[in-house]
Amino acid sequence: MSKTWKPPEDIDPECVPLCAAMNRVPGIQTIESCCGHGKDPFRVWFVATSLDRLPDLLYWFDGCHSGFYDWKVTVATDCAKSPVHFKVEGPAGAFSEADSIAALIADVKTS
């Protein structure tokens, strides 16, 4: 599977580094994002086709590993019991933190 990711035209530019890094992890595909524009939390929604690779991604959203303690990952579905999706969420205005986490994820082996 190719891990070449092309950002959608309407993506918030602040989300590009983190989404690109996340999409490089096998089994992970981002589906939506919003930088929060400095007022709301920084958010990226994604699906995992391989739960075995989740640790490679989620490790870096833990403050013990990234140094940023206000990030969390949640899992949800909807009223129609659609397949689960995940949401990573950081504080409002956490643009530089997102970039730092993206750099850490970029070091994950993609094979």
N, C-alpha and C positions, 0 to 999 in steps of 0.2 A: 504494500500500500504506500502510495506517495504521501509524503508529509509536507508537500509544497502547499502553502496556504496563501490565498490571495484575500486581503481584507475587503469587505464589502464597501461600496462607495460611501455609504452613509454612516460608517463607523466613527465614533468619537476618536480623534487622533491620539488622545491620551490612552486609549485602550489597545492600540495596535501592538505595542511591544509585549504586553502580557498575553493577549490573545494569540499572537504569533508563537510565543514560547509554549503556551499550553497546547496548541495544535501540533507541535512537534513531538509531543509525547504520544507514543503509539496507543491507540484505543481511546484517545481523548479528542473530542470535537466541540469547539465553542459554537453556540447557537445564537447568542445575543449578548450585548454588553452595553453599559452606560457608565461613563466616568463620574456621573453625579454632578458635574459642572460646579464643583466646590461647595454645593449646598446639600446634596444627598450622598449616600454611600456610593463608593466605587463598586460596580457589580459586573460579574461575568457569569453567564449561564452556560452550562456545557452538558454533554452526554458522554457516557463512558461505554464503549463497546467491549471493553475488556476491564473488568474489575480488578484483575491481577496487576494492572499498571497504575491503579489509583495511588498506591503508596508513593510512586515516583513523583507524582504531582502534589499530592496533599502534604507530603513532608515539608515542602517549602512554605506552606501557609501556616505552619505552626511557629509561633514566636520563638520557641527554643532553637529553631534552625534558621529562621530568616532574620530574627531580631525585631520583628514587628508583631506585637501582641494583640492588635485589634482586628485581625483578619479571621474570618470563619468560613467554613464550607458547610452547607446544608443540602439535604436531599428532599425532593418533593414530587408529588404528582398533582393531578388536577381532579375536578369533579367527575370526569369521565374515566378515571383510573388509567390515564395515558401512561406510557412507559416513564419511568423515573427520569428526572433531570436533576442536576446539581447547580448550586449557586455559590460562587465565591464572592465574599463581600468584605470590603475594607472601609475605613473611615472616609468621610467626606474630605475631598481635597488631597487624598493619599496618592497623588500622581507619582511622586518620586519613590514612594514605597513600592508601588506597582512595578515601576521600572526596575527596582532592585530585585524584587522577587522574580521578575521575568529573566533577569540575568542569571539568577541561581538555577532556575528551571532549565535554562538553555544549556547548562552543563550536564543534564540528564542524558544518559545513553538512549538513543532513539532506535535501537534495534532489539 
